[in-house]
Structures are given as structure tokens and as C-alpha cells.
Amino acid sequence: MITVTTNMPSSKTIVHWQVSKFCEKSCHYCTAYDFMQTIKKDKAVLYHPQEKIDLDDKIVELLPQMVTDGHILLFGGEPTLHPKGIEYFNELCRVTKDNPNVVIFLVTHGDIDEAKIRSINTHGKKEHVVSISYHHYQVDFDEWLGKVKLWNEYTNALVSSIIPRQHSVWRQYEENMQVLLKSNIPTDIKAELDNKSNIPDQEGPWHFRELQQQARTTHSDFIKSLDRRALTLQDEHTTYNLDSTEKALPLLPFKTFCDTTQYMIADNRLTKSCNEGKLFEIGLDTTVEDINNYCADKSIVCTKSACSENRVAFPATIKIIGASLNDPEYRDFINE
């Protein structure tokens, strides 16, 4: 048996809330890509019906009660396309401003109207983050960087730069990243994910491994305190410690047991962030006691053959029955 633990304290609760499914970008690797292709073919318009907004208002009311120690991440699609997306971020910052143990994240491509950026209000609490994705094909770099600097004036900006797979653009990508890193805005250089399997690309991170290390030097002490991606893998004979990895953790379907306090809310469904295990439907009459009863059961039997949750900070303990660190897939995982 292999046991996998992380350096994220088990007391932490992390909730990813998909505020909006819509996004005006067309990143082929995005997990929302299939949805976006569907609505574009149907010539659908950006639409958030009132009943969804009413339910979203309820979720904003519940989240600070659900997460009293941990992180709340607003993502999409593009969360700022929701008519109240930035308002929700501001409100969560306001409600949690006196709690030093809660950090609110807004996960965005950052390429939005500057008036919206200027409407950000963290209510005097500096320990909140706007996580801004850089998508090489989707933005004008100079214009996007100007907006990133504006974001950084209002809160902590953290760039997640996605390495493109196409070798032909790698030189221009690296030049752009060197300009970004000189701005001293904290940056992560990250692998592109497959939008179906959620498995990260390996070739890009290997090629840009020195750039990844250089990017980590831009992290402030506050950002470093959030960047808890270290893993400990242990079997009956051996223990390995990894600071972080862009690889997906191999699993054995139906023989993997995970205790996690990381969740996702999409539409009105509350699930574990990996979509494994039971789901809970949130309604206008849902109470925090209902949420806590659902979250009390942290255990899931995983049906997947790999886990990419380890690419971000996540509080979990994983037991993989019948596996050994001498198995080829785990030797490959450990060998960076």
C-alpha cells in the first residue's frame, strides 16, 4: 500500500466555486472548452437567469460559514462575466476581513475592462489573491501585462502561465515570460492540461524547467505560504518527499481511498473537487448545517487512474491499496 500526504494542513477547507460557465476566450485545453464550443455553435448569448443569481446569492451567504479556515476560489469559465462576479468577490472579502485564516481567490484570465478591475475591493485585507491565467494565443501580451499590473495595485496578483504545446511559439513565449518576471509579479509556469483527461503535458515543463525555477523566485512570503504542494509518498519500505510536481499522481481505480476537504460548487451541486463521491444539491433553503453534514464524510473511493489535484495545494490523505513505490508508474512519478 502507498500512502500519500500533503503539507496542506488537514484543518483547511478549500472550495472552488464555478461562478460562471461562460468565457469569451477559446482555449482548446480548458476544461470548459466542450461547453463553450456547444454554446458558440448554438449561437447562445451570455445569460444568467434570475433564478441562478438568486441561488448564487445564497451560495455567497453560505461560503463564509462553510470555510472558516481555508480558501474560497471563484472560477469559471470567466467569473467576471457573471453580472455579480466581482461583487461576489468583494462581498466575500468584506465578510471574511476579520478572519486571518481565510483567503479569497478570484481566478480570471485578467483581460477585462479596466473599470471592472478598479472596482475590486478587498476591504483593507491584503491577504486575498487574483489568480490570473496567461494564455499565449488568446491575448495581446503587452495589453494583458498592463492589466495585470493594474490588478496588482488592488490586490495580490498571481500569474499562472500556461506553457503552450506548440514548439513553434516557445521562443516568443519565453521572451514574454522574461518580461513578465522582470515586473516582479508572482508567477507560476504551469503545464497545459488535456481538457478531457485532465492530465498535464510533460514536455513543456521539462523544456522550461529552469524558467519554472526562476518564476518561483518571484513569490513573496505570503504567496509561498499558500503554495503548499509538497507530497510525501510512503509504502512499507520507502518514503519519498517531493516539493511539487506537474505530473498526475497514478492511482488504482476502486483501490484508492482518499480523505479530502477540497470541494467544488458548480451550478447548485456541491461535490469533492475531483467530482468523485456523493453530491449535494444546494437550494434556497439550504442551511450551513446541511453543508456541514455533507462535508463530515471526507472519504471517497476513487474510480480514476490518475489524480491531477496534486498540481495545486490540496488537503488530502490518499491510500492506494496493492501499490508499491517500486511499481514503474510510481518510479516515473517520483523521478523528476
C-alpha positions, -999 to +999 in steps of 0.1 A: +000+000+000+011+036-008+001+064+015+002+100+000+000+130+022+004+167+015+018+196+035-015+214+034-029+212+070-059+188+072-078+216+091-080+236+059-112+236+037-108+246+001-139+253-021-137+260-058-169+278-070-177+279-107-194+313-107-200+313-145-195+287-172-192+314-199-159+327-212-151+348-243-118+330-248-114+297-267-085+279-250-085+244-265-071+229-233-097+244-210-120+220-191-149+243-202-139+240-239-166+215-249-192+236-232-180+268-249-180+251-283-216+239-278-229+273-269-210+290-297-224+266-323-259+273-310-251+310-311-260+313-275-256+346-256-242+352-222-272+347-200-275+343-162-312+338-154-326+354-122-331+320-105-294+313-109-285+347-095-308+341-065-291+307-059-256+323-063-266+349-037-274+320-014-240+304-021-222+336-012-241+337+021-231+301+029-195+301+018-180+321+047-198+298+071-186+267+053-150+279+051-137+294+084-101+281+078-090+277+042-095+291+007-125+301-014-118+303-051-142+319-076-135+305-111-152+298-144-154+299-174-146+335-166-162+346-133-161+383-141-187+377-169-212+369-142-232+401-136-223+400-100-189+381-102-167+409-089-194+420-064-193+384-050-155+386-046-158+419-029-185+407-006-166+375+004-136+398+012-158+420+033-174+392+053-140+375+060-119+406+065-115+399+102-106+362+098-069+358+091-074+321+083-095+327+051-081+337+017-104+346-012-092+339-048-106+353-080-094+331-109-095+350-141-078+355-175-074+391-163-082+405-198-112+425-187-124+461-188-102+483-166-132+499-149-141+464-136-105+459-123-107+492-105-140+481-088-121+454-068-124+460-031-106+437-006-119+459+023-084+466+036-073+429+039-042+423+018-043+385+021-065+379-009-054+369-044-064+374-080-050+344-099-045+355-135-040+329-162-018+337-192-030+320-224-004+327-251-028+325-281-057+344-265-043+379-256-021+407-267+007+403-243+016+439-238-020+449-232-026+420-209+005+427-189-007+463-184-039+450-169-020+425-147-001+454-132-034+472-126-048+442-108-017+441-087-024+476-075-057+465-059-048+431-045-022+403-047-018+393-084-005+357-090+000+347-127-005+311-138+012+310-171+002+280-193+030+266-214+018+261-250+024+227-265+034+241-299+072+242-302+070+270-328+059+296-303+082+286-274+108+313-282+082+341-282+066+325-251+099+326-232+106+362-242+072+372-229+078+354-196+111+371-191+094+404-195+067+393-170+092+381-145+111+414-146+078+431-134+082+411-101+046+399-102+045+364-086+043+338-114+038+301-118+048+284-150+024+255-154+017+226-178-012+226-202-039+202-192-057+178-215-093+191-214-107+155-213-084+135-191-072+165-170-037+150-174-009+176-176+015+178-205+051+168-196+072+180-225+066+218-219+075+217-182+107+197-189+118+221-215+111+252-193+122+237-160+148+264-155+121+291-163+098+274-137+125+277-110+132+313-120+095+321-117+094+307-081+119+333-071+092+360-077+070+346-049+065+367-018+065+351+016+027+353+015+024+335-018+049+309-006+027+303+024-002+294+001+019+273-022+017+240-003+022+214-030+048+191-013+039+155-013+051+126+009+047+091-006+053+061+016+050+024+013+061-005+036+098+001+028+104+035+014+095+072+019+099+099-008+093+136-004+085+158-034+085+196-032+060+198-061+053+182-094+034+189-127+028+152-131-006+135-124-004+111-094-011+075-106-040+057-089-056+023-089-093+026-097-116+014-069-085+006-048-077+042-040-092+057-008-090+094-003-099+117+026-101+152+013-115+186+024-114+201-011-147+208-028-163+222-059-196+240-064-209+241-100-245+252-107-262+241-075-241+209-070-216+206-042-191+177-048-155+168-040-133+189-063-124+158-084-161+150-089-157+117-071-181+105-044-216+118-035-230+151-045-252+175-026-277+199-042-278+234-028-312+251-027-325+284-014-335+267+018-301+250+024-285+258+058-249+257+069-258+226+090-268+208+058-235+217+042-215+206+073-234+173+074-223+166+038-187+176+045-185+155+076-179+125+053-145+132+039-138+097+024-142+087-012-134+055-031-118+069-063-126+054-097-099+073-116-065+061-128-047+094-121-052+125-099-041+160-110-053+177-079-017+175-066-008+203-090-023+227-066-024+229-028-049+205-015-056+189+019-059+152+015-046+118+026-046+091-001-042+053+004-036+032-027-042-005-019-019-030-036+005-004-049+043-001-043+067+027-049+087+001-069+059-001-095+070+015-128+043+042-128+054+054-093+091+053-101+083+075-131+062+098-110+089+103-084+117+107-110+116+144-119 
